[in-house]
Amino acid sequence: MFGRRNPGWVAGLAAVVLVAACSDSGDSTATPLSHPLSTQPEVADQSARILELEQAVGALTEELVTARDDLADAQADIDSLVGQVAGLTGRLADMQLTLDSEWDYMYSWVQPYLDQYRLEMELLRPLIPLPDTPEARQSKEALAAFLTAAHDGDYVTAASLYGGGYESLADWNPSVDSSDGPALFEAACTYQLRCELAVRRFLSGPIQPGRYTFYVEFETDGGELWTMGPCCGSETGPTVSQFPFVVSWTAGGPRVLTMPVYTP
């Protein structure tokens, strides 16, 4: 039987193979393969995004390089300005030394003439009569009362006749209430001002509308003319014996604008 072909047997075998093939193709659990064309849009989107990021990184890199260059230029400008400031500071110091030297020379040249002029004025003032008007007389009387009150320790009266500022008195005596005029006068007369000096005589000075300047000479307890020597340790400055006091005419009457003599 096997040595010859049997057409019926062959036909039956073909039928079995066909049924098996059809049965495999109908299995619902088989996973189909994705087609390559279905992923192309996603790949294209990712590629475009990568390109955008690369371009952004490139732009930021260029900005960073530019900023770094600008920073370097700014630092160079700063270094240049620092050098210029140092140079100008040195020149200013040299000019100050030159100016001080020239000022010392001018002072040494002019000072003798100023001292001679001051001495001549002190000799001439006693020859000039005091102004004799009601306003001038009241102004001199107010000045005399002010100096007498300061001399006698009547600081309330002294403050009432004073019309100037209290800034210096407050600076000299910071522990005293800056709004308390009598207390400031008391402290200043104790520590800074020569309120103990008695008036020797009044001399005439410049006159302006509503404003009088009187020069005052003081005397020691022994009745001698009091003089103030050169200031601050100087041995060449002038010796002064006549001191200017300004009196201003106000709505409340004359007020003294000058404090008693101050000696450093």
Buried (B, 14 or more C-beta within 10 A) or exposed (E): EEEEEEEEEEEEEEEEEEEEEEEEEEEEEEEEEEEEEEEEEEEEEEEEEEEEEEEEEEEEEEEEEEEEEEEEEEEEEEEEEEEEEEEEEEEEEEEEEEEEEEEEEEEEEEEEEEBEEBBEEBEEBEEEEBBEEEBBEBBBEBBBBBBBBBBEBBBEBBBBBBBBEBEBBBEBBEEBEBEBBBBBBBBBBEEBBBBBBEBBEBBBBEBEEEBBBBBBBBBEEEEEEBEBEEEEEEEEBBEBBBBEBBBBBEEEEBBBBBBBBEEE
